[in-house]
Amino acid sequence: MRIAVAGGTGLVGRYVVDELVAAGHEPVVLARSRGVDLVSGAGLDAAMTGVEAVVDVSNVQTTSAKKSISFFESVGRNLLGAGARAGVRHHVLLSIVGLERVDLGYYRGKLRQEEAVTKDGSVPWTIMRATQFLEFPQQVLDRMPGPVAMVPRMRTQPVAAREVAQHLVRLVLGPPQGMAPELAGPRVEELVDMVRKMLRAGGRRKLLVPVTLPGAVGKAMKGGGNLPTGPGSRGTQTFDEWLTENVRHVAHDGHDGHHGRPGSPGSPGEGG
């Protein structure tokens, strides 16, 4: 099957591509580096020729509601339109657990993206919301290269990006489900503790300052607004296991093995 992967050069996108190839399918990467501009739509119709299904893991790095809404509205509209013209049978979107409970500007764009799929598009769809990735603490550190790391107090139930990709591939190969069960990791973690462990594991000297974001957003993040509220799929890899597997890259090279574009605070963080 020929399956388009929007944002296929990012963290989860690369894993989705790998999983599709391993399963004997033909991934079509939709990204600027492959001649496709998802925001303007340039090159999209040509790339979608013969595509039967779409996995959308595209993303923009911003905390601005205006920029987030503009990006996701444009990308969603263009992908759904091109999919309808190409006769796509299934559109799968990766979204985020807790969008309605945590009023981040970035999340407003993701909500608008979901609405585009559920209300404005004609292609049968599945939306899977996932929690933050195990790679998220490193993404937080990447945005603060100086000697101080101001880390928001946040409860999360992080899941491995590779396991997210595996779930997305299983979904896209099956029939449209509408809203799929939420995907989360095996245990609840405190983001501050995760960042502290990562710094220690890599032998990195940085002052960690926990902060509570102001207003209702900070209260929701600290109080578990990003946690799943019902039954759903659960990943198996813990943060400690992930850290053991990846810490050698931090200690030896100054990297953690993650090369995707960091997302905005509280987002899974996927390259676009």
C-alpha positions as a printed Julia matrix, in Angstrom:
272×3 Matrix{Float64}:
   0.0    0.0    0.0
   1.21   3.53  -0.8
   0.87   5.61   2.4
   1.73   9.29   2.78
   3.44  10.43   6.0
   3.05  14.16   6.61
   6.0   15.25   8.73
   7.83  12.04   7.85
  11.27  13.52   8.55
  10.51  14.23  12.22
  10.92  12.07  15.3
   7.75   9.99  15.09
   7.52  10.42  11.34
  10.82   8.62  10.77
   9.66   5.76  12.94
   6.37   5.58  11.02
   8.3    5.39   7.76
  10.51   2.6    9.15
   7.5    0.63  10.39
   5.73   0.94   7.04
   8.8   -0.25   5.13
   9.24  -3.18   7.52
   5.61  -4.15   6.91
   6.12  -4.13   3.15
   4.36  -0.86   2.36
   5.51   2.19   0.38
   5.77   5.36   2.48
   5.6    8.73   0.75
   7.26  11.4    2.88
   5.5   14.77   2.73
   7.97  17.43   3.88
   9.68  20.53   2.54
  12.93  18.61   2.14
  11.07  16.29  -0.24
   9.58  19.07  -2.33
   6.21  19.34  -0.58
   5.09  22.45   1.29
   2.21  21.41   3.52
   1.33  25.01   4.41
   0.99  26.32   0.84
   0.11  22.98  -0.69
   2.87  23.26  -3.3
   3.85  19.84  -4.63
   1.2   18.06  -2.58
  -1.14  16.81  -5.32
   1.74  15.33  -7.3
   3.12  13.56  -4.23
  -0.31  12.13  -3.38
  -0.68  10.28  -6.67
  -1.65   6.69  -5.92
  -1.74   7.24  -2.14
  -4.39   5.19  -0.34
  -3.94   6.45   3.22
  -2.33   9.32   5.15
  -0.62   9.51   8.54
  -0.36  13.14   9.69
   2.36  13.77  12.26
   3.24  17.25  11.0
   4.05  19.98  13.49
   5.17  23.56  13.99
   7.43  24.86  16.74
   5.55  27.69  18.42
   3.81  28.71  21.63
   1.64  31.25  19.79
  -2.03  30.36  19.4
  -2.24  32.49  16.24
   0.69  30.76  14.55
  -0.41  27.33  15.7
  -3.97  27.78  14.43
  -2.76  29.21  11.13
  -0.35  26.32  10.56
  -2.67  23.48  11.48
  -5.65  24.95   9.64
  -3.59  25.3    6.46
  -1.94  21.9    6.69
  -5.16  20.14   7.63
  -7.13  21.77   4.84
  -4.45  21.02   2.26
  -3.94  17.41   3.31
  -7.64  16.63   3.45
  -8.29  18.32   0.1
  -5.44  16.52  -1.61
  -6.53  13.26   0.01
 -10.07  13.63  -1.27
  -8.81  14.35  -4.79
  -6.49  11.33  -4.65
  -9.24   9.0   -3.38
  -7.58   8.39  -0.01
  -9.56   5.89   2.07
  -8.17   6.66   5.54
  -6.69   9.77   7.19
  -4.92   9.15  10.53
  -3.98  12.11  12.74
  -1.68  12.13  15.77
  -2.93  14.53  18.44
  -2.31  15.23  22.14
  -3.94  14.04  25.35
  -5.53  16.85  27.37
  -6.14  19.44  24.65
  -9.37  20.68  26.22
  -7.99  20.77  29.75
  -4.71  22.65  29.21
  -5.25  25.97  27.43
  -1.85  26.36  25.8
  -1.77  28.47  22.65
  -0.21  25.59  20.75
  -3.05  23.29  21.81
  -5.62  25.62  20.28
  -4.07  24.9   16.92
  -4.19  21.17  17.53
  -7.86  21.42  18.46
  -8.51  23.29  15.22
  -6.62  20.54  13.38
  -8.88  17.91  14.91
 -11.95  19.94  13.93
 -10.72  20.12  10.34
 -10.54  16.34  10.23
 -13.8   15.61  12.02
 -16.03  18.39  10.64
 -14.56  19.81   7.44
 -13.04  16.83   5.65
 -14.7   14.14   3.57
 -12.0   11.47   4.03
 -12.77   8.72   6.61
 -10.6    9.35   9.64
  -8.99   8.16  12.85
  -7.52  10.47  15.51
  -5.19   9.07  18.14
  -4.21  11.3   21.04
  -0.92  10.49  22.75
   0.87  11.82  25.8
   4.31  13.44  25.69
   7.19  11.33  24.42
  10.01   9.9   26.51
  12.21  12.26  24.47
  10.33  15.29  25.82
  12.73  16.18  28.69
  15.59  16.45  26.21
  13.46  18.67  23.99
  12.91  20.93  27.02
  16.66  21.1   27.62
  17.37  21.76  23.94
  15.37  24.98  24.19
  17.54  26.19  27.11
  21.18  25.86  26.07
  22.5   28.14  28.84
  23.54  27.25  32.41
  19.97  27.42  33.78
  17.02  25.18  32.91
  13.61  26.54  33.95
  11.4   23.46  33.83
   7.61  23.66  34.2
   5.98  21.59  36.89
   4.0   19.06  34.94
   2.62  15.58  35.45
   2.88  13.4   32.38
   2.64   9.74  31.43
   5.3    9.64  28.71
   5.37   7.08  25.93
   8.15   6.0   23.58
   8.01   7.71  20.19
   8.67   4.39  18.49
   5.64   2.86  20.22
   3.52   5.8   19.09
   4.6    5.11  15.52
   3.77   1.43  15.85
   0.24   2.28  17.01
  -0.24   4.77  14.18
   0.79   2.19  11.59
  -1.6   -0.39  13.03
  -4.38   2.18  12.87
  -3.71   3.32   9.31
  -3.67  -0.26   8.05
  -7.07  -0.9    9.61
 -10.52   0.64   9.08
 -11.27   4.22  10.2
 -12.19   4.35  13.91
 -13.05   7.97  14.6
 -11.53   8.84  17.98
  -9.19   5.97  18.87
  -8.33   5.14  22.49
  -5.72   7.47  23.95
  -2.14   6.23  24.06
   0.06   6.82  27.11
   3.17   5.38  28.69
   3.33   2.82  31.48
   3.66   5.22  34.43
   3.06   8.78  35.58
   6.17  10.96  35.91
   7.01  14.48  37.03
   8.72  16.41  34.24
  11.11  18.1   36.69
  12.24  14.7   37.95
  12.73  13.43  34.4
  14.89  16.41  33.47
  16.92  16.03  36.67
  17.57  12.36  35.88
  18.64  13.24  32.35
  21.1   15.86  33.56
  22.62  13.47  36.08
  22.81  10.6   33.62
  24.68  12.75  31.11
  26.98  14.33  33.68
  25.77  17.76  32.63
  26.16  20.84  34.84
  23.05  22.98  34.71
  20.97  24.68  37.38
  17.45  23.22  37.3
  14.74  25.67  38.41
  11.2   24.21  38.7
   8.52  26.74  37.77
   4.74  26.7   37.76
   3.33  28.36  34.67
   0.93  31.19  35.55
  -2.82  30.91  35.75
  -5.06  28.04  34.75
  -2.48  26.57  32.36
   0.08  26.02  35.1
  -2.55  24.65  37.45
  -3.77  22.2   34.82
  -0.28  21.0   33.87
   0.75  20.57  37.5
  -2.55  18.89  38.37
  -2.51  16.22  35.68
  -4.36  17.87  32.81
  -2.09  16.06  30.36
  -2.86  12.61  31.78
  -5.31  10.19  30.16
  -8.7   10.08  31.84
  -9.98   6.72  30.66
  -8.88   3.3   29.48
  -6.66   3.08  26.44
  -3.47   1.64  25.03
  -0.35   1.81  27.18
   3.25   1.69  26.05
   5.76  -0.6   27.72
   9.05   1.31  27.83
   9.62   3.41  30.96
  11.63   6.61  31.1
  14.34   4.92  33.16
  14.64   2.2   30.53
  14.77   4.77  27.74
  17.4    6.76  29.62
  19.59   3.67  30.09
  19.29   2.9   26.39
  20.09   6.45  25.24
  22.3    7.98  27.92
  25.54   6.93  26.22
  24.8    9.44  23.45
  24.44  12.21  26.02
  27.6   11.3   27.89
  29.82  10.69  24.88
  28.53  13.0   22.18
  26.51  15.67  23.92
  23.35  14.35  22.24
  20.64  11.97  23.33
  20.01  10.33  20.0
  16.99  12.58  19.29
  17.33  14.76  16.21
  13.7   15.74  15.59
  12.51  19.3   15.85
  11.47  20.16  19.41
   7.79  20.82  19.89
   6.15  23.44  22.02
   5.74  23.01  25.81
   3.54  20.04  26.53
   3.43  18.78  22.94
   4.61  15.41  21.71
   7.06  17.34  19.56
   7.12  16.16  15.99
   9.04  17.54  13.02
   7.02  19.01  10.17
